[in-house]
Amino acid sequence: MNKKKIILIVSLFVLILTGSRILWLDLLNNTNQPYAVKGQIDLREWDFNDNHSITLDGEWEFYPYTWLINEKQPIDAARNHLSYIHVPNGWDSSLQEGKVTSYGYGSYRLKILVNPSDNSTYSIRVPSVRSSSEIYVNGRQLSKLGKMRIQP
């Protein structure tokens, strides 16, 4: 094989691979889904019968340096620390004003509204959490990953 044929085959392979990846992303991207606004996402009118999953992206409540699942710290008392953070983006700028840091802790909160007359079973898939985490639904712990340690 000469050099031109090799370059042509490699270029064609890269072009097909890139096109396939773009097509795959476009098929998985559901632009008509609702997004969270001010810590709430309304799924009462969403049709779950099409078997598509949705992301919970959008504007979540974020409470820096606060654990919400704690009887000593009711959610009403934590409201003065409330900020809104775009998920899946990081919390860097929300932990310390003007300082970018990934060290710290906090609570994310999202209220998901579903139709109460629908007896569906829902599931949550968390693809990646780089540190310890706990997931609560209606005050009940569903999942716990890693150990949480707070230094005074």
N, C-alpha and C positions, 0 to 999 in steps of 0.2 A: 504494500500500500504506500502511496506517496503521501507527502506531508499535507497536501490540500484535502485529501479524502479524510484523513484523521481529524483535521480541524473541523471539517464539515460535519462529521459524525458526532464529535464531542459537542459542537455548538447545537446541533439538532437535539441531542440528548438533554442538554441543559435547558433548552427552550421548552421541550415537552415536559420535563420535570417541573419547571417553574410554572408553566401554564396549568398543569394538573394541581399544583399546590394552591394557586389563586382560585381555581374553580372549586376546590374542596373548601376553602375558607368562605367563599361566597355562598355555598350551599348550607354551611353550618351557621352563618351569620343571620340571625333573625332580627331584622331592623324594625319589625312591627311590634315587638314586645314592649311592655311597659317598663319604665325605669323608676327607681326610688327617688322620691323628692322629699326633702326635709325629714328623712328617717322613716318614710312610709311608702309602701308599694301596694297598689290596689289590684288584686287579681280576681276580684269578684266577677268580672265580665270576661275573663280570659277563658278560651276554649282549650281545656286540657285533653280533649279527646283526639287531637291530632298527633299525640305522642311525641311532641317536641319538648325538649327541656328548655328552660329559660334561665338566663343569668339574673342574679340579684344585684346587678350593677346599678350605680347611681349614688345618690347623696344619703349617706348613713349618718346617724347620730354617733358622735365620738366623745367619750369622756376620758380625757387624759389623766393618768395617775389615779384612776378610780375603778374599783370593782363594783359592778352593779348587783351581782348576786351576793349580797351580804346584808344580814338583818341590821347591822350597825349603820349601814349607809343606804337609807331608802332612796329610791330614784328621784323623788321630789327634792331632796336635799342636794343631790348631785347635779341638778339642772343648772346651777350657776357656773359649772365647769363645761357645759355642753357646747360643742362646736359641731359643724357638719363637715364631713370628709367624703371625698369621692372615692368609691370603691370600684375597681380594684387598685387604685393608686395607694401609695404608702402614707404613713402618718408623720413622716419626718418633720414637716413644718408645723404640725399641730401640737407636738409635744412641748417645744420650747420656742417662744416667739423669736423670730429672726435667726434661729440656730437650727441647722440641719443635723438631725441625729436619728439613728435607728434604735437607740437604746432607750428603754423605758417600758411602760405598760399602760394599758388603758382598756376600756370597754367599748366595743362597737355595739350598736343597737339598731335593729330594723324591725319595724312593725309590718307584718304581711297580712293583708286583709284578704280572706277567702270567703266564699259563699258558705254560710253555716249549714244550709240545707243539703249541701253536697257531701256525701259520705265517702269522699275519696281519701286515699292514703297518699301522703306526700313524702318525699325523701329529699335529703340535702346531700350534695356531693361537694366536698371540700378538696380541690385538687392539690393544693400545696399550702402549708403553713410552715414558715421557717423557724417558729419558736413554739413554746407551749401555748395551748389554747383550750378553751372549754366552750361548748355550744349548749345553750339552754333554749328550750321551747316552752312557752307558757310557765316559766319558773322551774321547769324540770330539766335536769341535766341529761343531755342526749349523748354527748361525747366529751372525752377528755384526752388530750395528747400532751405528753411531757409533764414536767414538774414546774410549778410556778413558785417563785421565791422572791419575796420583796425584802430588800435591805432597808433598814431604818435610816 
